[in-house]
């Protein structure tokens, strides 16, 4: 029973770490008013200035890596729901379909009202797909991972090849988007997201194969005992650490090559390798009791990760967009990092205080009630 408690605690810590790290990518988009060139290298021929170098170092550490970790953790959560259903003798996927549909709807609202780069809609669709794959057993999981992983890797490497052939790749101009988030009202921004729905959701659709793979990877990691604080868990995390350091780290360093050719491969193919390294590092570090204060804070954020994800993006909208404090496009890299740090501290504090009075986070509570309504019918 104690081992189970420790494993769950580690999972919450990893979720909290992933949520704060995801903000480390998104904040550059908010701070630069939707200009994606600030998280890519398409428009750069080199990094001579300290401002660009600092930004790229941060993005090297977080861009795609923490999103990959968060995706893996969603897979772990699915596996826990599956185990719970099996213990209770309930049909699978059963009500988990409703949980996934509610997640999709939450993502739709988040996309519409807050941020066009929402990930929850994609997770909702992915969760439904993976729920049926998990029902097929370990062999189906293994075959699916090999097949869909090969397809995804081939697609991304094909993009890499095209990028190496064509050195003049560009994302185009973001002038209209910058103007919208600098001068437009909140309602105008909502109208923009809805009127460009398919275009803005294209990435969400294209990453579903990767998400399916990472969800299933989370299932496999959970079943193998990676998150357990025992000898088997430490041995498996040691292997993940080597994979992250010796394979993931060098491949992710390719993002420092300007021109944009390696941007997508690093984010959507190489980054999850470093995500595994992060799992290993944190999984081993939680044993150091002198850091217990930090682990408790991350654990609290992880318990209400959905709420933190939505809240952090809503706060960024207020801070950077023209209808709020209008700081977008006005801050240098160090100041943006300071804002990220300050928001992270606030979320850790908020989650800790909230959970003193409530069992669940605000969004988690809404989801629980919504699922309860479906179950009672």
Order of alpha helices (4+ residues) and beta strands (2+ residues): alpha-alpha-alpha-alpha-alpha-alpha-alpha-alpha-alpha-alpha-alpha-alpha-alpha-alpha-alpha-alpha-alpha-alpha
